[in-house]
């Protein structure tokens, strides 16, 4: 088995996701000392010739402190208050980053995103272009979810998933998730003093998922489960990922130098996943699903075939042509995602039928793939 050093020796672009616990004080407000330590670490990476993108939490906590509101976001149901706090906190957060990076001669630029921003292909490509242009200008992009306007339907949910999506958008080689824990443990280290930390994860199976608990800080919204979800996205996309403690001395340089710090998730190697398929897999919200039979499942997974009407046994939800769907096995397990050539009502008319049956009743336009293989992403069950 390869060591993490072998996966890290040729990296050129890194996304550093910094959690709320790494940026805020227990009593509230920004932890400028730790921020300064992390900024110096990032500067060190740039001096090694690496391009760095930051995904930063902390705006909500900074805003609550600035407004003099002593509330825990987890215990606050007033969404409008949290959104207002985020709007104020973004200013405070970016001011802190600007001042700290300026001391080292580095410029920063801010990008605020919601999940909705990645669902439209043109806008998705524009975000990629903006990140690329900032890097070419020698600017460190600082990305955060736009919590001041986001609602549940368009939120990433937590910045771990946003970190993984940013790694895809930036075509990064590595995602580093900095938090208040040393890495991934077999058990919750806060309740099991002898819990074993995993240094190297080559695939995410049931054991890893069972080990993920609700570890998270008071100001953070993501726990270990969200980090495992981010790891799945990275592994599929051929991107390495590390979970580590932000307050560990020289944490970033040690990770880049291949030292045994935190938990490293091995990226999938082999054929690269095309950019558009990464977008289908993770950038777009699904609008419904179809269920396929065993024969179609085998053709899709083992032979790389498209999905034809004859192999479909069920349609769930209402959707239009061009919407992204989940593809379910006969056991109702999601095995793929893809862009539908038909609406839900159209698929109901032709599902289970072959071309000979479809042609005389519905014409040539309906005699084609429901999801073409070029618009179909199949997920590895061993990922």
Backbone torsions as a table, in degrees:
resi	resn	phi	psi	omega
1	UNK	NA	135.8	179.2
2	UNK	-66.6	150.0	173.9
3	UNK	-88.0	165.1	-179.9
4	UNK	-63.1	-27.9	179.4
5	UNK	-57.8	-37.8	-178.2
6	UNK	-67.3	-30.4	178.5
7	UNK	-81.5	-20.2	-174.7
8	UNK	-100.1	-9.5	-169.9
9	UNK	-69.4	-23.9	-176.1
10	UNK	-116.3	17.6	-177.3
11	UNK	-71.4	146.9	-178.8
12	UNK	-125.0	-25.6	-175.5
13	UNK	-134.3	131.2	-173.4
14	UNK	-128.8	137.4	169.8
15	UNK	-104.9	127.3	177.8
16	UNK	-111.1	110.4	177.1
17	UNK	-95.1	122.6	-176.8
18	UNK	-111.0	118.1	-177.5
19	UNK	-77.5	165.0	-178.3
20	UNK	-58.7	-38.8	-178.4
21	UNK	-63.2	-22.6	-179.7
22	UNK	-86.5	-14.4	-173.1
23	UNK	-113.9	-11.5	-174.0
24	UNK	-124.0	156.9	177.4
25	UNK	-88.2	153.9	179.7
26	UNK	-55.4	-35.0	-179.2
27	UNK	-85.3	-0.8	-179.7
28	UNK	108.0	161.2	-179.9
29	UNK	86.7	168.4	-176.6
30	UNK	-78.8	139.5	175.7
31	UNK	-90.5	87.6	-173.8
32	UNK	-63.5	-34.8	-179.3
33	UNK	-62.7	-47.0	-179.4
34	UNK	-71.0	-35.7	175.1
35	UNK	-58.8	-42.5	-179.2
36	UNK	-64.2	-39.4	177.9
37	UNK	-62.6	-42.1	179.8
38	UNK	-69.5	-38.6	177.8
39	UNK	-61.8	-41.3	177.5
40	UNK	-63.5	-38.0	177.6
41	UNK	-64.8	-39.8	178.3
42	UNK	-67.6	-39.8	176.3
43	UNK	-59.7	-38.3	177.8
44	UNK	-62.5	-36.6	178.0
45	UNK	-66.7	-41.5	179.6
46	UNK	-65.1	-33.1	178.5
47	UNK	-69.6	-20.2	174.8
48	UNK	-83.3	-1.7	-179.8
49	UNK	93.2	7.8	179.4
50	UNK	-85.8	145.9	171.3
51	UNK	-93.0	133.5	-173.7
52	UNK	-124.9	134.8	172.9
53	UNK	-119.4	134.5	179.1
54	UNK	-102.8	135.0	166.3
55	UNK	-113.2	115.5	-168.5
56	UNK	-117.6	132.9	167.1
57	UNK	-91.3	-167.4	170.9
58	UNK	101.6	-12.5	-175.7
59	UNK	-65.6	-42.9	-177.4
60	UNK	-63.6	-45.5	179.1
61	UNK	-63.6	-40.6	179.0
62	UNK	-63.9	-39.0	-179.9
63	UNK	-68.0	-41.4	178.4
64	UNK	-62.0	-40.9	178.9
65	UNK	-66.3	-43.9	-178.6
66	UNK	-62.6	-36.6	-179.7
67	UNK	-84.1	-4.1	179.0
68	UNK	74.9	26.4	-178.5
69	UNK	-101.2	116.7	-177.9
70	UNK	-96.2	74.0	179.3
71	UNK	-133.0	145.9	173.6
72	UNK	-85.7	125.2	-179.3
73	UNK	-54.4	-32.3	179.7
74	UNK	-65.7	-25.1	-175.7
75	UNK	-103.8	8.9	-177.1
76	UNK	-110.5	121.7	-179.9
77	UNK	-95.9	-5.5	-179.0
78	UNK	-80.4	91.1	-175.8
79	UNK	-61.6	-38.7	-178.6
80	UNK	-63.2	-34.9	177.1
81	UNK	-66.6	-43.4	-180.0
82	UNK	-66.2	-38.4	178.6
83	UNK	-67.1	-40.4	177.4
84	UNK	-65.0	-39.6	178.6
85	UNK	-63.6	-38.8	178.8
86	UNK	-64.8	-40.0	179.8
87	UNK	-61.6	-43.6	178.3
88	UNK	-69.9	-42.1	-176.0
89	UNK	-66.2	-30.9	178.0
90	UNK	-59.4	-39.1	178.7
91	UNK	-63.6	-46.6	-179.2
92	UNK	-64.8	-41.8	-178.8
93	UNK	-63.7	-47.1	-178.5
94	UNK	-70.0	-33.0	176.0
95	UNK	-62.0	-42.6	179.5
96	UNK	-64.1	-45.7	178.5
97	UNK	-62.1	-44.7	-178.8
98	UNK	-59.5	-46.8	-177.6
99	UNK	-64.9	-43.3	-177.3
100	UNK	-68.8	-42.9	179.8
101	UNK	-71.5	-35.4	179.9
102	UNK	-60.2	-34.1	178.8
103	UNK	-61.6	-25.4	178.1
104	UNK	-101.8	11.3	177.7
105	UNK	74.9	25.3	-178.8
106	UNK	-115.9	136.9	177.3
107	UNK	-96.8	150.5	178.9
108	UNK	-126.2	154.8	175.7
109	UNK	-138.1	145.4	-174.8
110	UNK	-103.5	140.1	171.5
111	UNK	-129.6	122.4	176.9
112	UNK	-105.7	131.5	-174.7
113	UNK	-130.7	154.4	162.6
114	UNK	-124.1	166.8	179.8
115	UNK	-61.1	-30.8	179.9
116	UNK	-60.7	-29.7	-179.0
117	UNK	-65.9	-24.0	-178.2
118	UNK	-94.9	-8.3	-174.1
119	UNK	-79.3	-27.3	177.7
120	UNK	-91.4	125.4	-172.3
121	UNK	-57.2	-43.1	-178.2
122	UNK	-63.4	-43.6	-179.4
123	UNK	-69.0	-37.3	176.3
124	UNK	-57.3	-45.3	179.6
125	UNK	-68.7	-33.4	176.9
126	UNK	-64.7	-38.5	177.8
127	UNK	-63.8	-44.8	176.3
128	UNK	-55.6	-43.9	-178.5
129	UNK	-64.8	-41.0	180.0
130	UNK	-63.5	-44.5	178.6
131	UNK	-60.8	-46.0	-179.3
132	UNK	-61.5	-43.4	-178.9
133	UNK	-65.2	-40.5	178.3
134	UNK	-62.1	-44.0	179.6
135	UNK	-63.2	-40.6	179.0
136	UNK	-64.3	-28.4	178.0
137	UNK	-84.6	0.4	-179.2
138	UNK	77.8	21.9	-179.4
139	UNK	-101.5	136.9	175.3
140	UNK	-86.8	113.7	178.1
141	UNK	-71.8	136.5	173.8
142	UNK	-115.9	114.4	-173.3
143	UNK	-111.5	138.2	176.2
144	UNK	-145.4	157.9	173.2
145	UNK	-71.7	141.0	-177.7
146	UNK	-81.0	73.4	-174.5
147	UNK	-65.6	-18.6	-177.9
148	UNK	-71.5	-18.6	179.6
149	UNK	-127.0	-14.3	-174.2
150	UNK	-70.0	142.7	171.7
151	UNK	-119.0	171.0	-173.4
152	UNK	-53.4	-37.6	-175.7
153	UNK	-67.5	-22.2	-176.5
154	UNK	-120.5	11.1	-179.7
155	UNK	-86.6	149.3	170.9
156	UNK	-70.2	-26.0	-179.5
157	UNK	103.8	-42.6	175.5
158	UNK	-164.8	165.8	-174.5
159	UNK	-80.5	-6.6	172.8
160	UNK	-68.1	-46.6	177.1
161	UNK	-65.1	-39.3	176.7
162	UNK	-61.6	-38.1	176.9
163	UNK	-61.0	-43.6	178.9
164	UNK	-66.0	-42.1	178.2
165	UNK	-65.0	-37.5	177.6
166	UNK	-64.5	-39.0	177.9
167	UNK	-60.9	-37.1	176.5
168	UNK	-69.1	-48.8	-179.4
169	UNK	-58.5	-40.5	-176.5
170	UNK	-83.7	-5.0	-174.9
171	UNK	53.3	47.5	-177.3
172	UNK	-79.5	162.8	177.4
173	UNK	-96.8	-21.0	-174.0
174	UNK	-151.8	139.2	170.0
175	UNK	-113.4	125.3	174.9
176	UNK	-109.3	118.7	177.5
177	UNK	-101.9	112.7	-179.9
178	UNK	-98.7	129.0	-175.7
179	UNK	-141.4	-158.3	-179.5
180	UNK	-104.9	15.6	177.1
181	UNK	-125.2	160.2	-175.3
182	UNK	-74.4	-28.1	-178.0
183	UNK	168.9	-156.6	179.6
184	UNK	-91.3	127.3	-179.1
185	UNK	-111.5	158.3	174.7
186	UNK	-70.9	-24.6	176.3
187	UNK	-139.8	163.4	178.6
188	UNK	-65.5	114.9	-176.9
189	UNK	-67.3	-14.1	-179.0
190	UNK	-81.2	-16.6	177.8
191	UNK	-119.3	-11.9	178.4
192	UNK	-127.2	101.7	-174.1
193	UNK	-65.3	-23.6	-179.2
194	UNK	-99.9	17.3	-177.5
195	UNK	-60.5	136.6	-179.0
196	UNK	-89.1	130.7	176.7
197	UNK	-88.8	139.1	178.2
198	UNK	-88.8	124.7	-179.3
199	UNK	-87.8	-34.7	-172.8
200	UNK	-139.7	123.1	178.3
201	UNK	-117.7	118.5	-178.2
202	UNK	-94.8	-20.2	172.6
203	UNK	-157.3	155.9	-178.2
204	UNK	-102.3	101.0	178.2
205	UNK	-105.9	-172.5	-179.2
206	UNK	-57.0	-35.0	-179.0
207	UNK	-63.3	-42.5	179.2
208	UNK	-66.2	-43.8	179.9
209	UNK	-62.8	-39.4	179.4
210	UNK	-67.0	-27.8	-179.3
211	UNK	-75.0	-22.4	-176.4
212	UNK	-75.4	121.0	179.3
213	UNK	-114.5	-160.7	-177.3
214	UNK	-95.0	42.5	-179.3
215	UNK	-70.0	126.1	178.6
216	UNK	-171.8	155.7	-178.4
217	UNK	-84.1	171.1	-178.5
218	UNK	-66.3	-30.9	-179.4
219	UNK	-96.9	-14.0	-178.8
220	UNK	-85.1	154.6	178.5
221	UNK	-105.8	-11.3	-176.8
222	UNK	-105.4	142.1	173.4
223	UNK	-114.9	-160.6	-177.7
224	UNK	-67.0	-32.1	178.8
225	UNK	-59.9	-39.5	179.4
226	UNK	-68.7	-30.6	178.1
227	UNK	-72.0	-35.5	175.6
228	UNK	-65.6	-39.2	176.8
229	UNK	-62.1	-43.2	177.3
230	UNK	-62.7	-38.9	179.3
231	UNK	-64.0	-39.2	177.4
232	UNK	-59.4	-44.7	-179.7
233	UNK	-61.8	-44.6	-178.5
234	UNK	-66.7	-46.3	-178.8
235	UNK	-57.5	-47.6	-179.7
236	UNK	-59.1	-37.5	-174.6
237	UNK	-87.6	4.1	178.5
238	UNK	75.2	28.5	-178.1
239	UNK	-115.4	129.0	175.5
240	UNK	-72.0	156.7	178.8
241	UNK	-143.3	143.0	177.6
242	UNK	-129.1	135.7	169.5
243	UNK	-107.4	127.8	-177.9
244	UNK	-150.7	168.1	-179.8
245	UNK	-85.2	123.6	-176.6
246	UNK	-66.4	-22.3	-174.9
247	UNK	-94.9	6.4	174.7
248	UNK	-75.9	134.5	-178.3
249	UNK	-61.6	134.6	177.2
250	UNK	56.4	34.1	-173.3
251	UNK	-60.6	-42.9	-175.6
252	UNK	-70.3	-45.9	-179.6
253	UNK	-65.7	-37.0	178.8
254	UNK	-65.0	-40.2	178.4
255	UNK	-62.8	-48.9	-178.0
256	UNK	-63.3	-31.3	179.6
257	UNK	-82.3	3.7	175.0
258	UNK	81.6	14.4	178.6
259	UNK	-71.1	158.0	-175.4
260	UNK	-78.7	70.8	-177.5
261	UNK	-114.7	130.2	177.2
262	UNK	65.5	-157.4	-179.8
263	UNK	-115.0	126.1	179.2
264	UNK	-102.5	129.2	176.3
265	UNK	-104.0	119.6	-175.6
266	UNK	-70.1	129.9	177.2
267	UNK	-74.0	152.6	174.9
268	UNK	-70.6	132.9	179.5
269	UNK	-105.8	179.6	-178.3
270	UNK	101.2	-147.6	-177.2
271	UNK	-61.6	132.2	179.8
272	UNK	-73.8	144.8	176.8
273	UNK	-82.1	129.6	-179.9
274	UNK	-63.0	150.3	-178.1
275	UNK	-55.5	-43.5	-176.9
276	UNK	-66.4	-30.6	179.3
277	UNK	-74.4	-31.8	173.4
278	UNK	-64.4	-38.8	178.8
279	UNK	-64.7	-44.7	178.4
280	UNK	-61.1	-42.5	-175.7
281	UNK	-67.3	-40.0	-169.7
282	UNK	-130.9	-17.6	-175.4
283	UNK	-88.5	-19.9	-172.1
284	UNK	-113.0	138.2	172.6
285	UNK	-73.7	137.3	175.7
286	UNK	-79.9	146.1	-177.5
287	UNK	-109.6	-3.9	-179.6
288	UNK	175.3	-167.1	-179.7
289	UNK	-153.3	160.4	172.9
290	UNK	-128.2	149.9	175.9
291	UNK	-109.1	136.6	-179.0
292	UNK	-118.3	160.8	-179.1
293	UNK	-85.2	178.3	-175.1
294	UNK	-62.5	-40.9	-179.1
295	UNK	-62.4	-44.0	178.5
296	UNK	-66.6	-37.9	178.3
297	UNK	-59.9	-46.4	179.7
298	UNK	-64.4	-39.9	179.9
299	UNK	-64.6	-38.3	-179.0
300	UNK	-71.7	-47.6	-173.2
301	UNK	-78.3	-45.1	-171.6
302	UNK	-94.5	-25.5	-174.0
303	UNK	-115.8	-3.4	177.7
304	UNK	66.8	33.7	-176.6
305	UNK	-88.2	163.5	172.9
306	UNK	-76.9	169.7	176.9
307	UNK	-99.5	121.0	-178.9
308	UNK	-101.4	158.4	-179.9
309	UNK	-55.6	-37.3	-174.2
310	UNK	-62.0	-25.8	-177.5
311	UNK	-90.4	-0.7	-176.5
312	UNK	-92.0	132.0	-179.2
313	UNK	-113.9	-12.3	-178.8
314	UNK	-160.5	153.8	178.2
315	UNK	-130.9	129.7	179.8
316	UNK	-122.5	131.9	178.3
317	UNK	87.9	173.0	177.5
318	UNK	-113.5	127.9	-178.7
319	UNK	-150.8	167.1	-177.7
320	UNK	-111.9	170.1	172.2
321	UNK	-58.4	136.5	179.6
322	UNK	91.6	-7.3	176.4
323	UNK	-79.2	156.1	179.1
324	UNK	-92.4	134.8	-175.8
325	UNK	-120.5	154.4	165.5
326	UNK	-85.3	143.6	175.4
327	UNK	-110.8	119.6	-175.8
328	UNK	-106.2	143.5	174.5
329	UNK	-76.3	172.1	175.5
330	UNK	-58.3	-22.3	177.8
331	UNK	-89.1	9.4	179.3
332	UNK	66.7	29.0	175.2
333	UNK	-99.9	133.1	179.0
334	UNK	-72.0	120.3	-179.5
335	UNK	-111.2	-13.3	-176.8
336	UNK	-163.9	168.7	169.3
337	UNK	-133.4	151.1	178.5
338	UNK	-165.1	165.6	179.7
339	UNK	-91.6	124.6	-174.8
340	UNK	-80.2	138.9	174.8
341	UNK	-85.7	-8.4	-176.1
342	UNK	-135.2	161.7	172.6
343	UNK	-79.3	167.8	178.9
344	UNK	-61.1	-39.3	-179.0
345	UNK	-67.9	-37.3	178.6
346	UNK	-67.1	-40.9	-179.8
347	UNK	-64.7	-37.9	179.0
348	UNK	-59.9	-31.2	-179.4
349	UNK	-74.0	-33.1	-171.5
350	UNK	-110.4	-7.7	-176.0
351	UNK	-62.9	143.2	-179.5
352	UNK	79.9	-0.5	-176.2
353	UNK	-110.9	148.0	175.4
354	UNK	-92.8	176.5	-174.9
355	UNK	-60.1	-38.2	-178.9
356	UNK	-60.6	-34.6	-180.0
357	UNK	-80.6	-32.4	-176.1
358	UNK	-77.1	-42.6	-172.1
359	UNK	-54.6	-53.3	-176.6
360	UNK	-67.3	-25.9	-175.5
361	UNK	-91.9	-35.9	-172.3
362	UNK	-123.7	-8.0	176.6
363	UNK	88.6	175.0	-174.2
364	UNK	-65.2	-31.7	-176.8
365	UNK	-59.5	-27.9	-178.6
366	UNK	-93.3	-2.5	-178.6
367	UNK	-94.7	65.2	178.9
368	UNK	-153.4	-179.9	-176.9
369	UNK	-65.6	138.7	172.7
370	UNK	-71.2	-43.2	171.3
371	UNK	-133.1	116.4	179.2
372	UNK	-74.0	147.2	-176.6
373	UNK	-60.7	-26.7	177.5
374	UNK	-69.7	-18.8	179.8
375	UNK	-113.5	22.7	-175.3
376	UNK	-122.9	130.1	178.0
377	UNK	-114.4	119.9	179.6
378	UNK	-100.6	131.5	-177.1
379	UNK	-94.6	139.1	179.8
380	UNK	-78.8	119.5	-178.8
381	UNK	-65.7	-17.7	179.7
382	UNK	-95.4	6.9	-174.8
383	UNK	-66.1	NA	NA
